[in-house]
Amino acid sequence: MELSNQTLVTEFILQGFSEPPPLQLLLFISFLFLYLMAFTGNMLIVMAICLNSNLHTPMYFFLANLAIIDIGCTSTVLPKLLENFVVEKKSISYNGCMTQLYFFSCFLGTELLLFTAMAYDRYVAICHPLHYSSMMNKMVCMFLVGSVWATGTFSSSLQTSLMLRLTFCGPNQINHFLCEVPTLLLLSCSSTYLNNIMIVIADVYFGVVSFVLTMVSYGFIISNILKIRTREGKKKAFSTCSSHLIVVTIYYTTITYTYMLPGSSSSMDNGKVVALLYTTVSPTLNPLIYTLRNKDFKTALKKMFPSIW
């Protein structure tokens, strides 16, 4: 009974990607490039929105929060992954693992809820344009974003607290490149019954409920767009939500693939690749998807960097 309150494992081994040295170097360079791209692109989004008064609207307010989440998510995962490409012992301390678990779970859950809030914003903009300013006023936006962050933080704190009460007495090898709940539960030598229940609840809330609400919003949006008679009107209406729909589709596809597959060795290897999509590739592509065809952003960037444009 005494052992149940002790953490016997002081560090974990992140197996990551077992590739030959030349390929390890190539992966290091690739992930470093993606990290710098994701960090720079999302920082530019935050700066442009903060410094340009024309972008002080609900849509861009939500987008700034999405950029902050993407910065946090990549900065939680990629620095340790890059370090493990160049060191011989690919380890992470117990405290470091729990810290990574907390922030990764927080950003992941918050992002899923934020997608739902962004979908609601687009629903109001397209289906109730005359009432948009009153339905999405400053107080409503602050409440939605505050609720999203508070819920994500609470859920992550709860998951991490439940993980801290478990005993890890070996083995300590994590078949992944980051610390997350499912892989850590496989290493516990104490009961994970309560943890598994909370995982199911979190998956249903953050995954199923958020996804259903997002799809309901887009159901109304698409139905409203189809009622528009002119082709130009349909194109203009769809352009206001197409970027968000693309990002949501990519993100939910990768999340579903990762957490719905059985835990076989092959699916675990596939899970690593898919996890890279929502921790690395998606945060890198988001700034491009949201800003590439956005005239307001191009104008804001020209004001920030007049010598480049």
C-alpha positions in Angstrom: 0.0 0.0 0.0 2.9 2.3 0.7 4.0 2.1 -3.0 0.7 3.4 -4.3 1.5 6.9 -3.1 5.0 6.9 -4.6 6.3 7.7 -8.0 9.1 5.2 -8.6 9.8 6.3 -12.1 11.8 9.6 -12.2 12.1 9.9 -16.0 10.5 8.6 -19.1 12.1 7.6 -22.4 10.4 9.1 -25.5 11.0 6.6 -28.3 9.9 9.1 -30.9 11.1 8.2 -34.4 13.7 5.4 -34.6 15.3 6.4 -37.9 19.0 6.1 -39.0 21.2 9.1 -38.2 21.1 10.7 -41.7 17.3 10.7 -41.7 17.3 12.0 -38.1 19.2 15.0 -39.3 16.8 15.5 -42.1 13.8 15.3 -39.7 15.5 17.7 -37.3 15.9 20.3 -40.1 12.3 19.7 -41.3 10.7 20.1 -37.9 12.9 23.1 -37.0 11.7 24.7 -40.2 8.1 23.9 -39.5 8.4 25.2 -35.9 9.9 28.5 -37.0 7.2 28.8 -39.7 4.4 28.1 -37.3 5.8 30.4 -34.6 6.5 33.3 -37.0 3.2 33.0 -38.9 1.0 32.9 -35.8 3.0 35.7 -34.1 2.4 37.8 -37.2 -1.3 37.1 -37.0 -1.4 38.2 -33.3 0.6 41.3 -34.0 -1.4 42.3 -37.1 -4.7 42.0 -35.2 -3.5 43.8 -32.1 -1.9 46.7 -34.0 -4.5 47.2 -36.7 -7.9 48.7 -35.6 -9.6 47.5 -38.8 -9.1 43.9 -37.6 -10.7 44.5 -34.2 -13.8 42.5 -35.0 -15.1 39.2 -33.5 -13.8 37.0 -36.3 -10.2 38.3 -35.9 -10.5 38.2 -32.1 -11.2 34.5 -32.3 -8.4 34.1 -34.9 -5.9 35.8 -32.6 -6.8 33.3 -29.8 -6.4 30.4 -32.3 -2.9 31.7 -33.2 -2.0 32.0 -29.5 -3.1 28.4 -29.0 -1.1 27.2 -32.0 2.0 28.9 -30.7 1.5 27.3 -27.3 0.8 23.9 -28.7 3.9 23.8 -31.0 6.1 25.3 -28.2 5.0 22.6 -25.8 5.8 19.7 -28.1 8.5 20.6 -30.7 11.4 21.9 -28.6 11.6 18.6 -26.8 11.2 16.7 -30.1 14.0 18.7 -31.7 16.2 18.1 -28.6 15.7 14.3 -28.9 16.9 14.3 -32.5 20.4 15.4 -31.4 20.9 13.7 -28.0 21.7 10.1 -27.4 19.4 9.6 -24.4 15.9 10.7 -25.4 14.5 11.2 -21.9 12.1 13.5 -20.2 11.8 13.9 -16.4 8.7 12.9 -14.6 7.9 16.6 -13.7 8.7 17.6 -17.3 6.4 14.9 -18.7 3.5 16.0 -16.4 4.1 19.7 -17.4 4.0 18.8 -21.1 0.9 16.7 -20.5 -0.9 19.6 -18.8 -0.2 22.3 -21.4 -0.7 20.0 -24.4 -4.1 18.8 -23.0 -5.0 22.4 -22.3 -4.2 23.7 -25.7 -5.8 20.7 -27.5 -9.1 21.0 -25.6 -9.2 24.7 -25.9 -8.6 24.7 -29.6 -11.5 22.2 -30.2 -13.9 24.4 -28.2 -12.6 27.5 -30.0 -13.5 26.0 -33.3 -17.1 25.7 -32.1 -17.2 29.3 -31.1 -15.7 30.4 -34.4 -18.3 28.3 -36.2 -21.1 30.0 -34.2 -19.6 33.4 -35.1 -19.7 32.5 -38.9 -23.3 31.2 -38.4 -24.4 34.6 -37.0 -22.5 36.5 -39.7 -24.1 34.6 -42.6 -27.5 33.7 -41.3 -28.2 36.8 -39.2 -26.1 39.6 -40.7 -28.5 42.4 -39.7 -28.2 41.4 -36.0 -24.5 40.4 -36.1 -23.2 43.5 -34.2 -25.7 43.0 -31.3 -25.5 39.1 -31.2 -21.6 39.2 -31.3 -20.9 42.3 -29.3 -17.7 42.7 -27.2 -19.2 41.1 -24.0 -20.5 38.1 -25.9 -17.1 37.5 -27.5 -15.2 37.9 -24.2 -17.6 35.5 -22.6 -17.2 32.8 -25.3 -13.4 33.1 -25.3 -13.2 33.2 -21.5 -15.4 30.1 -21.3 -13.3 28.3 -23.9 -10.1 28.9 -22.1 -11.5 28.2 -18.6 -13.0 24.9 -19.7 -9.8 23.8 -21.4 -7.7 24.7 -18.4 -10.1 23.0 -15.9 -10.2 19.8 -17.9 -6.4 19.7 -18.3 -5.9 20.4 -14.6 -8.3 17.5 -13.8 -6.6 15.1 -16.2 -3.1 16.0 -14.9 -4.2 15.7 -11.2 -5.6 12.2 -11.9 -2.3 11.3 -13.7 -0.3 12.5 -10.7 -2.0 10.1 -8.4 -0.9 7.1 -10.4 2.1 5.0 -9.7 4.8 4.4 -12.4 7.1 1.6 -11.4 8.4 0.5 -14.9 8.6 0.2 -17.8 9.2 3.8 -18.6 9.5 3.8 -22.4 6.8 5.9 -24.1 6.1 4.8 -27.7 5.5 8.4 -28.8 7.4 11.7 -29.1 5.3 13.5 -26.4 3.6 12.8 -23.1 -0.1 12.4 -23.5 -2.8 10.7 -21.4 -3.4 7.4 -23.4 0.3 6.5 -23.8 1.1 7.2 -20.1 -1.9 5.1 -18.8 -0.3 2.1 -20.6 2.7 2.4 -18.3 0.9 2.8 -15.0 1.2 -0.1 -12.5 -1.8 1.1 -10.5 -5.5 1.2 -11.3 -6.4 3.6 -14.1 -10.2 3.0 -13.9 -11.0 6.6 -12.9 -8.6 8.0 -15.5 -10.3 6.0 -18.2 -13.7 7.2 -17.2 -12.6 10.9 -17.3 -11.0 10.3 -20.7 -14.3 9.0 -22.1 -16.1 12.0 -20.7 -13.5 14.5 -22.1 -13.6 12.8 -25.5 -17.4 13.0 -25.6 -17.4 16.6 -24.6 -14.5 18.0 -26.5 -14.7 15.7 -29.5 -18.3 14.6 -30.1 -20.3 17.5 -28.6 -18.0 20.2 -30.0 -18.0 18.5 -33.4 -21.8 18.2 -33.5 -22.3 21.8 -32.6 -19.7 22.9 -35.2 -21.4 20.8 -37.9 -24.9 22.1 -36.9 -23.6 25.7 -37.4 -22.2 24.8 -40.8 -25.4 23.0 -41.7 -27.3 26.2 -41.2 -24.6 28.2 -43.0 -24.6 25.9 -46.1 -28.4 25.9 -46.1 -28.5 29.7 -46.0 -25.8 29.9 -48.8 -27.8 27.6 -51.1 -30.8 30.0 -50.7 -28.8 32.9 -52.2 -29.8 33.3 -55.8 -26.8 35.0 -57.3 -23.6 33.1 -57.9 -21.5 36.1 -56.8 -23.5 36.2 -53.5 -22.9 32.5 -52.8 -19.2 32.9 -53.5 -18.9 35.9 -51.2 -20.8 34.2 -48.4 -18.8 31.0 -48.7 -15.5 32.8 -48.7 -16.2 34.2 -45.2 -16.2 30.7 -43.7 -14.2 28.5 -46.2 -10.9 29.0 -44.4 -12.3 28.0 -41.0 -14.1 25.0 -42.6 -10.8 23.8 -44.1 -8.9 24.1 -40.8 -11.7 22.3 -38.9 -11.8 19.5 -41.3 -8.1 18.9 -41.2 -8.0 19.1 -37.4 -10.9 16.9 -36.6 -9.8 14.3 -39.2 -6.4 13.9 -37.5 -7.8 14.0 -34.0 -10.4 11.3 -34.8 -7.8 9.1 -36.5 -5.5 9.3 -33.5 -7.9 8.7 -30.7 -10.4 6.3 -32.3 -7.9 3.7 -33.5 -7.0 0.6 -31.3 -3.6 0.7 -29.6 -1.7 -1.7 -31.8 1.9 -1.1 -32.6 1.1 -0.2 -36.2 -1.6 2.1 -35.2 0.7 3.7 -32.6 3.3 4.4 -35.3 0.5 5.8 -37.5 -0.6 7.8 -34.5 2.8 9.5 -34.3 2.5 10.7 -37.8 -1.0 11.9 -37.4 -0.1 13.6 -34.1 2.5 15.6 -36.1 -0.3 16.9 -38.3 -2.2 18.6 -35.5 0.8 19.6 -33.4 3.1 20.8 -36.2 1.6 20.9 -39.7 -1.8 22.3 -38.8 -0.4 25.3 -36.8 2.0 25.9 -39.7 -0.8 25.9 -42.3 -3.4 27.9 -40.3 -1.7 31.3 -40.9 -1.5 30.6 -44.6 -5.0 29.3 -44.9 -6.5 32.3 -43.0 -4.4 35.0 -44.5 -3.5 34.0 -48.1 -6.6 35.4 -49.7 -7.5 37.9 -47.0 -7.2 41.5 -48.2 -7.5 43.0 -44.7 -4.5 41.0 -43.5 -2.4 41.9 -46.5 -3.2 45.6 -45.8 -2.3 45.2 -42.1 1.0 43.4 -43.0 1.9 46.2 -45.5 1.4 48.7 -42.7 3.6 46.7 -40.4 6.4 46.0 -43.0 6.1 48.7 -45.6 9.7 48.1 -46.9 8.9 44.4 -47.8 5.8 45.0 -49.8 
